[in-house]
Amino acid sequence: MPGFINVFSQKGEKTTFSIYLSAPEKKVIKEKRSDTEMSEGKETVLLVDDEEMILDVGQEILKTLGYKVILAKSGKEAIELVSKAQGTVPSVPDLVILDMIMPDMEGGKVYDKLKEANPDIKVLLLSGYSIKGRASEIMERGCNGFIRKPFKINDLSQKIREILDK
């Protein structure tokens, strides 16, 4: 892209650089906005991930969408929370967002244990990998949904509503 730079400088004064670039000949394409709107809710969501940053950001996103949020840093912790919550209606999560890859226990085992503790629990599987492979096996066992990291907030909100509204 052709252009030029003007430099103005005077001793003891500031220096000014002006950069001039020619406009591109190609038409500028505006980014399309997502047609889907964010869906909000009031339910309780248990977010399970071993990464602190994912928990922090996820909690803020879910709270912004109106959800009550419970955090678990491991599969074991999630299983304990769900097991202890049996019979205490305000504490039972309406949905579990479960990371598939964690060091203490992989998502498939956590999913199975959560279903043992509460057969009616709804689970959204979260992974940086595609749905092929282990994720599809978990989906075949009855998992309610899958979303791949990174995701758009609108997509997450829609997926949550899709699962909770069934």
Short mmCIF file of the C-alpha atoms (twelve columns), coordinates in Angstrom:
data_MODEL
# 
_entry.id   MODEL 
# 
loop_
_atom_site.group_PDB 
_atom_site.id 
_atom_site.type_symbol 
_atom_site.label_atom_id 
_atom_site.label_alt_id 
_atom_site.label_comp_id 
_atom_site.label_asym_id 
_atom_site.label_seq_id 
_atom_site.Cartn_x 
_atom_site.Cartn_y 
_atom_site.Cartn_z 
_atom_site.pdbx_PDB_model_num 
ATOM 1   C CA . MET A 1   0.000   0.000   0.000  1 
ATOM 2   C CA . PRO A 2   1.701   3.232   -1.087 1 
ATOM 3   C CA . GLY A 3   1.936   6.149   1.275  1 
ATOM 4   C CA . PHE A 4   4.350   8.548   2.922  1 
ATOM 5   C CA . ILE A 5   5.470   9.868   6.303  1 
ATOM 6   C CA . ASN A 6   5.967   13.542  7.216  1 
ATOM 7   C CA . VAL A 7   8.199   14.345  10.160 1 
ATOM 8   C CA . PHE A 8   8.191   17.762  11.818 1 
ATOM 9   C CA . SER A 9   10.792  18.394  14.467 1 
ATOM 10  C CA . GLN A 10  12.207  21.505  16.131 1 
ATOM 11  C CA . LYS A 11  15.029  21.577  18.658 1 
ATOM 12  C CA . GLY A 12  13.644  21.661  22.203 1 
ATOM 13  C CA . GLU A 13  10.085  20.961  20.989 1 
ATOM 14  C CA . LYS A 14  8.109   17.797  20.451 1 
ATOM 15  C CA . THR A 15  8.393   15.815  17.223 1 
ATOM 16  C CA . THR A 16  5.305   15.075  15.120 1 
ATOM 17  C CA . PHE A 17  5.037   12.126  12.754 1 
ATOM 18  C CA . SER A 18  2.171   12.124  10.231 1 
ATOM 19  C CA . ILE A 19  1.591   8.850   8.405  1 
ATOM 20  C CA . TYR A 20  -0.432  8.933   5.199  1 
ATOM 21  C CA . LEU A 21  -1.614  5.688   3.640  1 
ATOM 22  C CA . SER A 22  -3.740  5.382   0.535  1 
ATOM 23  C CA . ALA A 23  -7.212  3.918   0.935  1 
ATOM 24  C CA . PRO A 24  -7.582  0.322   -0.205 1 
ATOM 25  C CA . GLU A 25  -9.259  -0.201  -3.554 1 
ATOM 26  C CA . LYS A 26  -11.192 -3.151  -2.215 1 
ATOM 27  C CA . LYS A 27  -14.577 -2.612  -0.654 1 
ATOM 28  C CA . VAL A 28  -14.536 -2.762  3.155  1 
ATOM 29  C CA . ILE A 29  -16.654 -5.636  4.436  1 
ATOM 30  C CA . LYS A 30  -18.422 -4.983  7.710  1 
ATOM 31  C CA . GLU A 31  -18.438 -7.781  10.250 1 
ATOM 32  C CA . LYS A 32  -21.821 -9.424  10.500 1 
ATOM 33  C CA . ARG A 33  -23.425 -9.440  13.917 1 
ATOM 34  C CA . SER A 34  -24.939 -12.603 15.265 1 
ATOM 35  C CA . ASP A 35  -28.679 -12.819 14.713 1 
ATOM 36  C CA . THR A 36  -29.134 -14.734 17.936 1 
ATOM 37  C CA . GLU A 37  -29.849 -12.724 21.025 1 
ATOM 38  C CA . MET A 38  -28.564 -13.564 24.462 1 
ATOM 39  C CA . SER A 39  -30.966 -15.661 26.477 1 
ATOM 40  C CA . GLU A 40  -31.112 -15.086 30.192 1 
ATOM 41  C CA . GLY A 41  -32.287 -17.219 33.081 1 
ATOM 42  C CA . LYS A 42  -32.676 -17.495 36.832 1 
ATOM 43  C CA . GLU A 43  -31.623 -21.119 37.353 1 
ATOM 44  C CA . THR A 44  -28.597 -22.458 39.228 1 
ATOM 45  C CA . VAL A 45  -25.598 -23.533 37.137 1 
ATOM 46  C CA . LEU A 46  -22.659 -25.583 38.395 1 
ATOM 47  C CA . LEU A 47  -19.522 -24.711 36.387 1 
ATOM 48  C CA . VAL A 48  -16.827 -27.398 36.557 1 
ATOM 49  C CA . ASP A 49  -13.333 -26.629 35.245 1 
ATOM 50  C CA . ASP A 50  -9.790  -27.024 36.524 1 
ATOM 51  C CA . GLU A 51  -8.637  -23.686 35.065 1 
ATOM 52  C CA . GLU A 52  -9.056  -20.701 37.399 1 
ATOM 53  C CA . MET A 53  -9.395  -18.252 34.495 1 
ATOM 54  C CA . ILE A 54  -12.243 -20.264 32.931 1 
ATOM 55  C CA . LEU A 55  -14.023 -20.373 36.294 1 
ATOM 56  C CA . ASP A 56  -13.619 -16.612 36.828 1 
ATOM 57  C CA . VAL A 57  -14.712 -15.590 33.342 1 
ATOM 58  C CA . GLY A 58  -17.436 -18.240 33.203 1 
ATOM 59  C CA . GLN A 59  -18.860 -17.114 36.524 1 
ATOM 60  C CA . GLU A 60  -19.036 -13.489 35.340 1 
ATOM 61  C CA . ILE A 61  -20.697 -14.479 32.060 1 
ATOM 62  C CA . LEU A 62  -23.265 -16.684 33.790 1 
ATOM 63  C CA . LYS A 63  -24.037 -14.055 36.440 1 
ATOM 64  C CA . THR A 64  -24.467 -11.440 33.691 1 
ATOM 65  C CA . LEU A 65  -26.980 -13.782 32.064 1 
ATOM 66  C CA . GLY A 66  -28.888 -13.914 35.381 1 
ATOM 67  C CA . TYR A 67  -27.896 -17.362 36.629 1 
ATOM 68  C CA . LYS A 68  -26.910 -18.341 40.168 1 
ATOM 69  C CA . VAL A 69  -23.444 -19.894 39.893 1 
ATOM 70  C CA . ILE A 70  -21.716 -22.640 41.851 1 
ATOM 71  C CA . LEU A 71  -18.069 -23.368 41.031 1 
ATOM 72  C CA . ALA A 72  -16.151 -26.640 41.220 1 
ATOM 73  C CA . LYS A 73  -12.415 -26.835 40.499 1 
ATOM 74  C CA . SER A 74  -12.434 -30.593 39.894 1 
ATOM 75  C CA . GLY A 75  -14.640 -33.491 38.956 1 
ATOM 76  C CA . LYS A 76  -14.470 -34.846 42.501 1 
ATOM 77  C CA . GLU A 77  -15.660 -31.536 43.927 1 
ATOM 78  C CA . ALA A 78  -18.561 -31.431 41.436 1 
ATOM 79  C CA . ILE A 79  -19.662 -34.954 42.342 1 
ATOM 80  C CA . GLU A 80  -19.548 -34.102 46.068 1 
ATOM 81  C CA . LEU A 81  -21.597 -30.929 45.515 1 
ATOM 82  C CA . VAL A 82  -24.272 -32.747 43.511 1 
ATOM 83  C CA . SER A 83  -24.379 -35.694 45.943 1 
ATOM 84  C CA . LYS A 84  -24.735 -33.418 48.988 1 
ATOM 85  C CA . ALA A 85  -27.354 -31.273 47.227 1 
ATOM 86  C CA . GLN A 86  -29.830 -34.160 46.936 1 
ATOM 87  C CA . GLY A 87  -33.006 -33.139 48.694 1 
ATOM 88  C CA . THR A 88  -31.964 -29.519 49.200 1 
ATOM 89  C CA . VAL A 89  -33.871 -27.972 46.321 1 
ATOM 90  C CA . PRO A 90  -32.299 -24.478 46.318 1 
ATOM 91  C CA . SER A 91  -28.805 -26.005 46.120 1 
ATOM 92  C CA . VAL A 92  -29.453 -28.601 43.409 1 
ATOM 93  C CA . PRO A 93  -27.950 -27.267 40.178 1 
ATOM 94  C CA . ASP A 94  -30.386 -27.072 37.283 1 
ATOM 95  C CA . LEU A 95  -27.478 -27.496 34.861 1 
ATOM 96  C CA . VAL A 96  -23.850 -28.595 35.055 1 
ATOM 97  C CA . ILE A 97  -21.376 -27.109 32.580 1 
ATOM 98  C CA . LEU A 98  -18.638 -29.728 32.592 1 
ATOM 99  C CA . ASP A 99  -15.129 -29.413 31.171 1 
ATOM 100 C CA . MET A 100 -14.163 -32.622 29.414 1 
ATOM 101 C CA . ILE A 101 -10.421 -32.595 30.133 1 
ATOM 102 C CA . MET A 102 -9.376  -32.296 33.788 1 
ATOM 103 C CA . PRO A 103 -6.367  -33.753 35.600 1 
ATOM 104 C CA . ASP A 104 -8.114  -35.540 38.481 1 
ATOM 105 C CA . MET A 105 -10.931 -37.219 36.563 1 
ATOM 106 C CA . GLU A 106 -11.850 -36.906 32.883 1 
ATOM 107 C CA . GLY A 107 -15.257 -35.576 31.900 1 
ATOM 108 C CA . GLY A 108 -16.754 -38.938 30.935 1 
ATOM 109 C CA . LYS A 109 -16.195 -40.406 34.391 1 
ATOM 110 C CA . VAL A 110 -17.458 -37.222 36.062 1 
ATOM 111 C CA . TYR A 111 -20.560 -37.305 33.850 1 
ATOM 112 C CA . ASP A 112 -21.289 -40.927 34.819 1 
ATOM 113 C CA . LYS A 113 -20.842 -40.200 38.548 1 
ATOM 114 C CA . LEU A 114 -23.076 -37.099 38.327 1 
ATOM 115 C CA . LYS A 115 -25.798 -39.213 36.675 1 
ATOM 116 C CA . GLU A 116 -25.435 -41.826 39.443 1 
ATOM 117 C CA . ALA A 117 -25.879 -39.106 42.079 1 
ATOM 118 C CA . ASN A 118 -28.802 -37.489 40.223 1 
ATOM 119 C CA . PRO A 119 -30.217 -39.274 37.145 1 
ATOM 120 C CA . ASP A 120 -32.231 -36.174 36.183 1 
ATOM 121 C CA . ILE A 121 -29.278 -33.771 36.153 1 
ATOM 122 C CA . LYS A 122 -28.715 -31.866 32.903 1 
ATOM 123 C CA . VAL A 123 -25.147 -31.564 31.625 1 
ATOM 124 C CA . LEU A 124 -23.564 -29.322 28.996 1 
ATOM 125 C CA . LEU A 125 -20.174 -30.664 27.967 1 
ATOM 126 C CA . LEU A 126 -17.441 -28.058 27.398 1 
ATOM 127 C CA . SER A 127 -14.256 -28.795 25.482 1 
ATOM 128 C CA . GLY A 128 -11.512 -27.228 23.428 1 
ATOM 129 C CA . TYR A 129 -11.594 -30.324 21.220 1 
ATOM 130 C CA . SER A 130 -14.191 -31.236 18.599 1 
ATOM 131 C CA . ILE A 131 -17.219 -33.342 19.393 1 
ATOM 132 C CA . LYS A 132 -15.631 -36.316 17.635 1 
ATOM 133 C CA . GLY A 133 -14.053 -38.974 19.828 1 
ATOM 134 C CA . ARG A 134 -14.598 -38.963 23.583 1 
ATOM 135 C CA . ALA A 135 -17.147 -36.146 23.514 1 
ATOM 136 C CA . SER A 136 -19.406 -38.042 21.109 1 
ATOM 137 C CA . GLU A 137 -19.227 -41.101 23.400 1 
ATOM 138 C CA . ILE A 138 -20.459 -38.984 26.324 1 
ATOM 139 C CA . MET A 139 -23.199 -37.498 24.136 1 
ATOM 140 C CA . GLU A 140 -24.330 -41.021 23.187 1 
ATOM 141 C CA . ARG A 141 -24.666 -41.837 26.905 1 
ATOM 142 C CA . GLY A 142 -27.275 -39.085 27.257 1 
ATOM 143 C CA . CYS A 143 -25.362 -35.854 27.801 1 
ATOM 144 C CA . ASN A 144 -27.679 -32.937 27.018 1 
ATOM 145 C CA . GLY A 145 -25.379 -30.778 24.901 1 
ATOM 146 C CA . PHE A 146 -21.901 -29.838 23.754 1 
ATOM 147 C CA . ILE A 147 -20.174 -26.501 23.204 1 
ATOM 148 C CA . ARG A 148 -16.637 -26.013 21.988 1 
ATOM 149 C CA . LYS A 149 -14.171 -23.536 23.516 1 
ATOM 150 C CA . PRO A 150 -13.752 -20.760 22.642 1 
ATOM 151 C CA . PHE A 151 -17.417 -19.885 22.289 1 
ATOM 152 C CA . LYS A 152 -19.475 -16.744 21.829 1 
ATOM 153 C CA . ILE A 153 -21.564 -15.642 24.797 1 
ATOM 154 C CA . ASN A 154 -24.690 -15.655 22.616 1 
ATOM 155 C CA . ASP A 155 -24.020 -19.271 21.621 1 
ATOM 156 C CA . LEU A 156 -23.504 -20.306 25.239 1 
ATOM 157 C CA . SER A 157 -26.670 -18.541 26.381 1 
ATOM 158 C CA . GLN A 158 -28.687 -20.175 23.595 1 
ATOM 159 C CA . LYS A 159 -27.274 -23.635 24.334 1 
ATOM 160 C CA . ILE A 160 -28.055 -23.269 28.070 1 
ATOM 161 C CA . ARG A 161 -31.640 -22.214 27.350 1 
ATOM 162 C CA . GLU A 162 -32.047 -25.010 24.812 1 
ATOM 163 C CA . ILE A 163 -31.087 -27.585 27.470 1 
ATOM 164 C CA . LEU A 164 -32.986 -26.053 30.399 1 
ATOM 165 C CA . ASP A 165 -36.173 -25.463 28.415 1 
ATOM 166 C CA . LYS A 166 -36.495 -29.115 27.289 1 
# 
